[in-house]
């Protein structure tokens, strides 16, 4: 630990590498978003950086190269180069198919940072061995895959080509390219991706799992790219991602609609026996802003993701200073998350979100456009969050559909169903409407092309869908009152209610499996049609008075739609229907009118009173103005090999 400060400082310095392989010297970072932050912010980040290294520096490199390179980075940051085995591990990594379709591609950014940030830990002979291993086999130098796969690979191959400027590389087809050619082609592709990100946002921008993997490889470009345009572009992209995460989060938890929601989020450090890896998409918010609080088992435990945080800790990049002055609550945010696309290809929104983020609670609703043949089982459309120090502070509801083979108590990752639609009525109220058919309308009996891995998660119920809407209430609440068709609960001065509009909750309450019973109270409505009214209040007063008020505020319910009337607002469930503009896609969006006027969803990627992403520009107007413009639309046609 004594050398930590020296090695963290090393990242921001000009690094002159050994000359034997003619590697290009890395220049000082040219793409920093913020070069001067208040001392208290930098002190807090430095403290968290020390925690990251302290928690992980003693961990031996794990066998899998998905993890091991990051373990070596943490150990080197804390203890200098250490034993020769560390450098040997990084040298041998280069022979493990880095960049292939499996986990190996995750090792690429760690190898890149080790080469640039710790040149004193490798001999010239070891650098030669790495070069030989990387250039003697084919690699998908210009591959895309998912969004995070693209970022992991493209940023890494660009910087490896810069590091070995005289190398000859083999692409996936066996074609040989010189390093300058590799860099030029990747720069063009990254510019195209950058343009698309500022036009439409990113499909994984609100993923509790992959938002982090989309971010940290960019910091390698910021810190080490010699081309100032490449470094600046990477910094802008990183700023875009962090600012969206910050604006759409409640004390460090991302608010729905979420995509690629692989594991539950957490509001407190994970215990050693937690059954899944951490929701690593939250971790950049902790590193830069201090929420949510995490601990050592978030970074290393038997079930884990790589220590991506070490990449942030070893970078001198900071988000724009405006990120620290964004409002802490009391605003609405609307998001339109785009469908996956490659490079600068066209895309369209597939997740529409409408969230109120208060000081002590957040009320998040969302609905989806979807292709029933593809990937839908890691999305989330609703959450009610309350301020707490407890690990579980999200009220979540679902109709088990996409992964219904797990049973109604599975509570895996399918927190969204096309048969359960949501709408936020105002700052303190929302409604969920369910209309569940008898049979699956998208079974292999009626629809071809459904991928096996998705169909086998729900095929057992194709002729008899689960007719259930259920919500889980964390046991971290201070008080819970259950009545026939109401659940009232409070945490501190935050009062909350779930009201079943069409019938009572199950009685007696369900017997739950131990993991669920430990953390949650679950209320269930077994019916093909249902309506749930959500109310929340943080103004104080009597909890009993809130209960009486919530009952009086409950909307008129039409069980045939189903639909509701709430003052001048009407919401009606809309049966999923084919999207006329996008073949193969279906729209599952409720019909909403206010004062007789239809309320349509907006395709603007991000909109709040103070921050907007629209027309290729991110604009913050208050309290600290900031404008980040994306590049002009590429005018040249992308080469056929990159289609």
KAKALIN-V81114 format. One line per field, one symbol per residue. ss: DSSP state (h for helix, s for strand, l for the rest). phi: phi as a letter, one per 30 degrees, with the letter a starting at -180 (. if undefined). burial: I if it has 24 or more other C-alpha atoms within 12 Angstrom, else O. A space follows every 10 residues. Layout:
BEGIN
ss: ???
phi: ???
burial: ???
END
This chain:
BEGIN
ss: lllhhhhhhh hlllslllll lllllsllll llllllllhh hhhhhhhhhh hhhhhhllll llllhhhhhh hhhhhhhhhl lllhhhhhhh hhhlllllll llhhhhhhhh hhhhhhhlhh hllhhhhhhh hhhhhllsll llllllhhhh hhhhhhhhhh hhhllllsss lllllssshh hhhhhhhhhh hhhhhhhhhh llllllllll hhhhhhhhhh hhhhlllhhh hhhhhhhhhh hhhhhhhlss llsslllsll llllllllll lllllllllh hhhhhhhhhl lllllhhhhl llllllllhh hhhlllllll hhhhhlllll ssssssssll llllllllss ssssssslll ssssssssss llllllllls lsssssllll lllsssssll lllhhhllll llllslslls ssssllllss ssssslllll llllllllll lhhhhlllhh hlllllllss ssssllllss sslllsssss sllsssssss llllllllll lllhhhhhhs ssssslllss ssssssslll llhhhhhhhh hhhllsssll llssssllss ssllllssll lllllsssll ssssllssll lllllsssll ssssllssss lllllssssl lllllllllh hhl
phi: .dceddddde ddcdcccdce chdddddeec cedbcbceed dddddddddd dedddbdddd edddddcedd ddeddddcbi didedddded ddedcciejd dddedddedd dedddddbdd cbdddddddd ddddccbdbd dcdciddddd dedddddedd dddcdcdccc ddcidcbdee deddddeddd ddddddeddb ibdcdccdcc edddcddddd dedbdddddd ddddddddde ddddeddcbc hjcdcddcch cdbddbcaed ddcddbdddd ddddddddbi bddbbdddcb aecacedddd dddccddbde edddcdedli acbcbbddde bchcddaadb bccbbcccdc abbcbabbca cddcdbcbcb cbaccbdacd dcbcdbbacd bdbdddidcd hdbccabdcb cbacdadbbb bcbbbcddcd dbcddbbcid dedcdddbdd cdcaddcabb bccdddddab bcbebbbcab bhcccbbcbd dclddebded dcdeddddcb cccbbdadba bbccbbabdi jddddddddd dddeddccdd ddabbbidcb bbdceebedd cbejcbcbcd cbbbiicdcc dcddebbbdc bbcahibcbc cadbeabbcd dddecdddee dcd
burial: IOOIOOIIOI IIIOIOIIOO IOIIIIIIII IIIIOOIOOO OIOOIIOIII IIIIIIIIII IIOIIIIIII IIIIIIIIII IIOOOIIIII IIIIIIIIII IOOIIIIIII IIIIIIIIII IIOOOIIIII IIIIIOIIII IIIIIIIIII IIIIIIIIII IIIIIOIIII IOOOOOIIII IIIOIIIIII IIIIIIIIII IIIIIIIIII IIIIIIIIII IIIIIIIOOI IIIIIIIIII IIIIIIIIII IIIIIIIIII IIIIIIIIII OOOIOIIIII IIIIIIIIII IIIIIIIIII IOOIIIIIII IIIIIIIIII IIIIIIIIII IIIIIIIIII IIIIIOIIII IIIIIIIIII IIIIIIIIII IIIIIIIIII IIIIIIIIII IIIIIIIIII IIIIIOIIII IIIIIIIIII IIIIIIIIII IIIIIIIOII IIIOOOOOOI OOOIIOIIIO IIOOIIIIII IIIIIIIOOI IIOOIIIIII IIIIIIIIII IIIIIIOOOO OOOOOOOOOI IIIIIIIIII IIIIIIIIOO OOIOOIIOOI IOIIIIIOIO IIIIIIOOII IIIIIIIOOO OOOOIIIIII IIOOOOOOOO IOIIIIIIOI IIIIIIIIII OOOOOIIIII IOIOOOOOOO OIO
END
